Amino acid sequence: MSSVGNAVSVLALPLVALLDLHAHAWQVGLLSACTFASYAVLALPVGAWLDRRMRRPFVLAGDLGRGLALASIPIAHAVGLLTVTQLVVVALVVGAFSVVFDVAYQSWLPGLVDPKDLVAANGRLGATDSAGRLIGPGVAGLLVAAIGASATVGLDAVSFVAAGAATLAVRNREKPHGALAAEGGSALAGLHWLTRQAALRAVVACTATANLFVATWLAAETVYLIRTLNAGATVTGAVLGLGSAGGVFGGLLAARVSQRLGSARTLLLCAAAGGPCALLAVVTTGVAGPWALSFGLLGITATAAIYGAGSVSYRQQATPPALLARVTAAIRVTTYGVLPLGALLGGVLASTAGPRDTLLIAAAGYGTSALWLLPFARTRDLPLSQSLATTTTARQAIA
């Protein structure tokens, strides 16, 4: 449910700004930047905090907090007090609770499943997330057309509450981690450990580069559809929803692809394919209109889902359990910390160079992310030896 809520928010919040408040393109970019700004500030301390606690309560808190923040938007709109400033504040609050949710749930999963099942489990999560992205924009577009953008955000808030209820229904007990009994440990420990892992560093750098230009893309995407291609809210939602369908298939195929190609080749090929798909998505709109964007997005979301499942699984397998939340937080600081910069860049470029050129620049930049993985081009699987040695030492120390 929170996947659907996230997907609705991605479209509904910019539409509130564009349709209800007639915001400028740079303000839409600022709104997107604020959604992710909390990762740069909060991820490390949240990771250190969660390494000493059970994760499930904080997955629940992340959903409920986002629902309450979003609920303030339709209330303010109903009484005529909604402003762009409030949207920015809500985006910051939603971003803060998203940090708690993301670090908690990605650290929670390895305590619920066996290590050999991580790629398949992360693939299914990716498919579920992509299904939400498939459904969410279409639902958002229809709802915006029917009841307005602000009221749609109100229904989105309800979806986060429903996601919290689903979390309460999880019966599997979280396996205890040694770190839960240890109150010591620096918030920077995960970052220090990460800097000594060459393969994982390359994966993080690849992801951060891709995310920088994805954020640039997202800041201009809705503006391009609404104002350049004159697509209405319903068509915009349908285009983005259809484009997300690739992520469903990619997530379901992630384990099979990784087993056949190996982790290194899978990540390299998926990272390399994203840029050409993004360029295709923009170039073909000049001939076929907004629907052409969906076909390029299908390739982007499919490869991104396979890449995401593989990269997260590699990190979970390579990281000592006592450091998992802190390493996850350190990676979030790096890979999500660039998102506000990309969103601001996208907003500025959309206001100056225009939305279409912004998307072309973002597509070209996205394609460069694969360069970080070229040192492993001749390797089937990313090396685990250094990480496994560290893990063994950590487990012996805990015992």
QUIZI-V111339 format. One record per helix or strand. SS is the DSSP state (a for helix, b for strand). FROM is the first residue (numbers start at 1). TO is the last residue. If there is no record, write none. Layout:
[[SS/FROM/TO] [SS/FROM/TO]]
This chain:
[[a/2/20] [a/25/50] [a/56/78] [a/84/109] [a/115/147] [a/149/168] [a/178/181] [a/189/195] [a/198/228] [a/233/243] [a/245/261] [a/263/283] [a/285/288] [a/292/318] [a/321/337] [a/339/352] [a/355/376] [a/385/398]]
